[in-house]
Amino acid sequence: MVTAFFAGCTQSTTTTATPAATAAPTAASTPAATPVATVATAAPTTVATTATPAPTFTPSRTNIVAFTAASLTGAAPTIASSFNAAYPPDTVSFDLDGTQALKTQIENGAYADVFISASNSYTNTLTKEGYLVPSTVKTLTTNYVTVILPASNPANIQSLSDLAKPGIKIAMAANTVPVGTATTAVLNNLANDTYSQSWKNQTISNVVTYETSEPAVATKVSLGEVDAGFVYQSTANAAPSGTYQSITIPKKDNYLQTYTIAIVNQSQNKAVGSWFEQYMLSAAGQNILAQYGFTAP
């Protein structure tokens, strides 16, 4: 499968892995982190909308289709190869997109075996609607929000307070995207505990683009189209050294995003889907997530 890790598209990363037996998985070696993609996204000040495509995948006894939150883009190739090493010869294809887009695609009939969400709300909705197997819904991992800057830091941003300076250009995700909701919560926390409402209002007024996925925000920063962007800690960690500068948000003001994993009701390959879920929840899967900046469930 050809993989495209960008917002607004249905991306799929094919990897291999299928259990001939139910033996406990073993961790595989972890390759270098995948660079953040550099493809231009929607023009600034425009809130893009993600079209829901017709179903792309068809059921396969040897391939798991995992509709996965786009913030796992960096970790996906490593997860895929490691799962394949533990469970040959099955494969896993990652369709990476904003969680809100993946939810809509499932509701519109797109085929998936596994759903990995960056928001409990979307998981809860799909479960209530009958699209997920309730007993398989599990907490997978967590993620904090951070601020990234272009490597050259042309706006000379030295602290969170500088985000409110006139002329600063900021990218963040729309509130329909999990990281967008998390960013809004962070701004509210910072305004209430450390800075002020005027700081928050000025920072928000500096937002020049709202993106439909978390990697799209990172792309804006890596291309130098904005001076700063709010992304997950995992995205900053997955980028090669020298890609970004970053400003850490104190945990007392931060927002801990919870990711969930579940088997999709329509899956015709629930056995292998279950093995994949077990692998992701095992020490091997959790170690890979930790290497890419995710935190424990």
C-alpha positions as CSV (number, residue, x, y, z in Angstrom):
1,M,0.0,0.0,0.0
2,V,1.2,3.5,-0.7
3,T,1.2,5.7,2.3
4,A,0.4,9.4,2.3
5,F,0.4,11.1,5.7
6,F,-1.4,14.3,5.1
7,A,-4.6,16.0,6.1
8,G,-7.7,15.9,4.1
9,C,-6.9,12.6,2.4
10,T,-7.5,9.0,3.3
11,Q,-4.0,7.8,3.9
12,S,-3.0,4.1,4.2
13,T,0.3,2.6,5.3
14,T,0.6,-1.0,4.6
15,T,2.6,-3.2,6.9
16,T,2.6,-6.9,7.5
17,A,1.6,-9.1,10.4
18,T,-0.7,-12.1,11.0
19,P,-0.6,-14.7,13.8
20,A,-0.3,-18.3,12.9
21,A,-0.7,-18.9,16.6
22,T,-1.6,-16.8,19.6
23,A,1.8,-16.7,21.1
24,A,2.8,-13.5,23.0
25,P,4.3,-11.0,20.6
26,T,7.9,-10.0,20.8
27,A,9.2,-6.5,20.3
28,A,11.0,-5.8,17.1
29,S,13.8,-3.3,16.5
30,T,12.6,0.2,16.1
31,P,13.8,2.2,13.1
32,A,14.5,5.9,13.1
33,A,11.5,8.2,13.5
34,T,9.6,9.1,10.4
35,P,10.1,12.7,9.3
36,V,7.2,15.0,9.4
37,A,5.7,15.3,5.9
38,T,6.1,18.6,4.0
39,V,3.2,19.0,1.7
40,A,1.3,22.3,1.6
41,T,-2.1,22.4,3.2
42,A,-5.1,24.7,2.9
43,A,-4.5,28.4,2.5
44,P,-4.2,30.4,5.8
45,T,-7.4,31.7,7.4
46,T,-9.4,29.0,5.7
47,V,-10.9,26.2,7.7
48,A,-10.7,23.2,5.3
49,T,-13.3,20.4,5.3
50,T,-12.4,16.8,4.8
51,A,-14.5,15.1,2.2
52,T,-15.6,11.6,3.0
53,P,-14.5,9.2,0.3
54,A,-16.2,6.1,-0.9
55,P,-15.0,2.9,0.9
56,T,-11.4,2.2,-0.1
57,F,-10.6,-1.1,1.5
58,T,-12.2,-4.6,1.2
59,P,-12.1,-7.4,3.7
60,S,-9.0,-9.5,3.7
61,R,-8.1,-12.6,5.8
62,T,-4.5,-11.6,5.8
63,N,-4.7,-7.8,6.2
64,I,-6.0,-5.7,9.0
65,V,-7.3,-2.2,8.1
66,A,-6.8,0.1,11.0
67,F,-8.5,3.5,10.8
68,T,-6.0,5.5,12.9
69,A,-5.7,9.0,14.3
70,A,-3.3,11.0,12.1
71,S,-1.1,11.8,15.1
72,L,0.2,8.2,15.0
73,T,1.7,8.9,11.6
74,G,5.3,8.8,12.9
75,A,4.8,5.6,14.8
76,A,2.8,3.7,12.2
77,P,5.6,2.2,10.1
78,T,7.4,0.9,13.2
79,I,4.2,-0.6,14.6
80,A,3.4,-2.2,11.3
81,S,6.8,-3.9,10.9
82,S,7.0,-5.0,14.5
83,F,3.5,-6.5,14.4
84,N,4.5,-8.3,11.2
85,A,7.6,-9.7,12.9
86,A,5.5,-10.9,15.8
87,Y,2.6,-12.3,13.7
88,P,3.8,-13.3,10.2
89,P,2.6,-13.3,7.5
90,D,-0.4,-11.0,8.2
91,T,-0.3,-7.3,7.4
92,V,-1.8,-4.1,8.8
93,S,-2.8,-1.1,6.6
94,F,-3.1,2.2,8.5
95,D,-5.6,4.7,7.1
96,L,-4.3,7.8,8.9
97,D,-6.6,10.8,9.1
98,G,-8.2,13.2,11.5
99,T,-10.3,11.2,14.0
100,Q,-13.4,13.1,13.0
101,A,-13.0,12.2,9.4
102,L,-12.4,8.5,10.1
103,K,-15.6,8.4,12.2
104,T,-17.6,9.9,9.3
105,Q,-16.0,7.4,6.9
106,I,-17.0,4.5,9.1
107,E,-20.6,5.8,9.4
108,N,-20.7,6.2,5.6
109,G,-19.7,2.6,5.0
110,A,-15.9,2.6,4.6
111,Y,-14.5,-0.8,5.6
112,A,-12.2,-1.0,8.7
113,D,-11.3,-3.8,11.1
114,V,-9.8,-1.6,13.9
115,F,-10.5,2.0,15.0
116,I,-7.8,4.0,16.9
117,S,-9.2,7.3,18.1
118,A,-7.6,10.4,19.6
119,S,-10.8,11.3,21.3
120,N,-13.1,9.3,23.6
121,S,-16.1,11.3,22.3
122,Y,-15.8,9.8,18.8
123,T,-15.3,6.3,20.2
124,N,-18.3,6.7,22.5
125,T,-20.5,7.9,19.6
126,L,-19.5,5.1,17.3
127,T,-20.1,2.5,20.1
128,K,-23.6,3.9,20.8
129,E,-24.3,3.8,17.1
130,G,-23.4,0.1,16.9
131,Y,-20.2,0.5,14.8
132,L,-17.8,-0.8,17.4
133,V,-17.7,-4.0,19.5
134,P,-18.3,-2.6,23.0
135,S,-16.2,-5.2,24.9
136,T,-13.2,-4.4,22.7
137,V,-13.0,-0.7,23.5
138,K,-9.8,-0.1,25.4
139,T,-7.6,2.8,26.5
140,L,-4.5,2.6,24.3
141,T,-2.2,5.6,25.1
142,T,-2.2,9.3,26.0
143,N,-0.5,12.4,24.6
144,Y,0.2,15.9,25.8
145,V,0.1,19.1,23.7
146,T,3.2,21.1,22.9
147,V,4.1,24.2,20.8
148,I,6.5,23.7,17.9
149,L,8.4,26.4,16.0
150,P,10.4,26.3,12.7
151,A,14.0,25.3,13.3
152,S,15.2,28.8,12.5
153,N,12.6,30.4,14.7
154,P,12.3,33.5,12.6
155,A,9.8,35.2,14.9
156,N,12.2,34.7,17.9
157,I,9.6,33.1,20.1
158,Q,11.2,32.4,23.4
159,S,8.2,31.6,25.7
160,L,4.5,31.0,25.6
161,S,3.9,34.6,26.4
162,D,5.4,35.5,23.0
163,L,2.6,33.8,21.2
164,A,0.4,36.9,21.9
165,K,2.9,39.4,20.3
166,P,1.4,41.3,17.3
167,G,2.3,39.8,14.0
168,I,2.9,36.3,15.2
169,K,1.4,33.7,12.9
170,I,0.0,30.5,14.6
171,A,-1.5,27.3,13.2
172,M,-3.8,25.1,15.2
173,A,-6.4,22.4,14.5
174,A,-10.1,23.1,14.2
175,N,-12.2,22.3,17.3
176,T,-13.7,19.4,15.4
177,V,-10.3,17.7,15.6
178,P,-9.2,16.2,18.9
179,V,-6.0,18.2,19.1
180,G,-8.0,21.3,18.4
181,T,-10.2,20.7,21.4
182,A,-7.1,19.9,23.5
183,T,-5.4,23.2,22.3
184,T,-8.5,25.2,23.3
185,A,-8.4,23.6,26.8
186,V,-4.7,24.4,27.1
187,L,-5.2,28.1,26.1
188,N,-8.0,28.4,28.7
189,N,-5.8,26.8,31.4
190,L,-2.9,29.0,30.6
191,A,-5.1,32.1,30.7
192,N,-6.7,31.2,34.0
193,D,-3.6,30.0,35.8
194,T,-0.5,31.8,34.4
195,Y,-1.3,34.5,31.9
196,S,-4.6,36.3,31.3
197,Q,-7.7,36.5,29.1
198,S,-6.2,39.3,27.1
199,W,-3.2,37.0,26.4
200,K,-5.5,34.2,25.3
201,N,-7.5,36.6,23.1
202,Q,-4.4,38.0,21.4
203,T,-3.0,34.5,20.9
204,I,-6.2,33.3,19.3
205,S,-6.2,36.4,17.1
206,N,-2.8,35.4,15.8
207,V,-4.1,32.1,14.5
208,V,-4.0,32.3,10.7
209,T,-5.1,28.8,9.9
210,Y,-7.2,26.0,11.4
211,E,-6.3,22.6,10.1
212,T,-8.3,19.4,9.8
213,S,-5.6,17.1,11.2
214,E,-2.7,17.4,13.7
215,P,0.0,16.5,11.1
216,A,-1.3,19.3,8.9
217,V,-0.4,21.8,11.7
218,A,3.1,20.4,11.8
219,T,3.4,20.7,8.0
220,K,2.6,24.4,8.2
221,V,5.4,24.9,10.8
222,S,7.9,22.8,8.9
223,L,7.3,24.8,5.7
224,G,7.8,28.0,7.6
225,E,4.3,29.2,6.7
226,V,3.6,30.0,10.3
227,D,5.7,30.9,13.3
228,A,4.3,28.4,15.8
229,G,1.8,25.5,15.9
230,F,0.0,23.5,18.6
231,V,0.6,19.8,18.1
232,Y,1.0,16.6,20.2
233,Q,4.2,15.9,22.0
234,S,4.5,12.7,19.9
235,T,4.8,14.7,16.7
236,A,7.6,16.8,18.0
237,N,9.4,13.7,19.2
238,A,9.0,11.8,16.0
239,A,10.5,14.5,13.8
240,P,14.3,14.2,13.0
241,S,16.6,16.3,15.1
242,G,16.7,19.9,13.9
243,T,13.2,19.9,12.3
244,Y,11.6,22.1,15.0
245,Q,12.3,24.0,18.2
246,S,9.6,23.5,20.8
247,I,8.2,25.1,23.9
248,T,6.9,22.8,26.6
249,I,3.6,23.5,28.2
250,P,3.6,22.9,31.9
251,K,1.7,19.8,32.9
252,K,-0.5,21.7,35.3
253,D,-1.8,23.7,32.4
254,N,-1.6,21.0,29.8
255,Y,-4.3,18.6,28.4
256,L,-3.8,14.9,28.5
257,Q,-5.4,13.4,25.4
258,T,-6.6,9.8,25.8
259,Y,-6.5,7.4,22.8
260,T,-8.7,4.4,22.5
261,I,-8.7,1.2,20.3
262,A,-11.6,-1.0,19.3
263,I,-12.7,-3.7,16.9
264,V,-15.2,-2.5,14.2
265,N,-18.4,-4.5,14.2
266,Q,-18.4,-4.9,10.4
267,S,-14.9,-6.5,10.5
268,Q,-14.7,-9.9,8.8
269,N,-11.3,-10.5,10.3
270,K,-12.0,-10.0,14.0
271,A,-9.6,-12.7,15.1
272,V,-6.5,-11.0,13.6
273,G,-8.0,-7.7,14.6
274,S,-8.1,-8.9,18.2
275,W,-4.4,-10.1,18.0
276,F,-3.5,-6.6,16.7
277,E,-5.3,-4.9,19.6
278,Q,-3.6,-7.2,22.1
279,Y,-0.2,-6.4,20.5
280,M,-0.8,-2.7,20.8
281,L,-1.8,-3.1,24.5
282,S,1.2,-5.4,25.2
283,A,4.6,-4.2,26.5
284,A,6.0,-4.4,22.9
285,G,3.3,-2.1,21.5
286,Q,3.5,0.3,24.4
287,N,7.2,0.5,24.1
288,I,7.0,1.6,20.5
289,L,4.4,4.3,21.4
290,A,6.7,5.5,24.2
291,Q,9.6,5.9,21.8
292,Y,7.5,8.2,19.7
293,G,6.5,10.5,22.6
294,F,3.2,8.9,23.7
295,T,2.6,8.4,27.4
296,A,1.2,5.5,29.4
297,P,-2.6,5.0,29.4
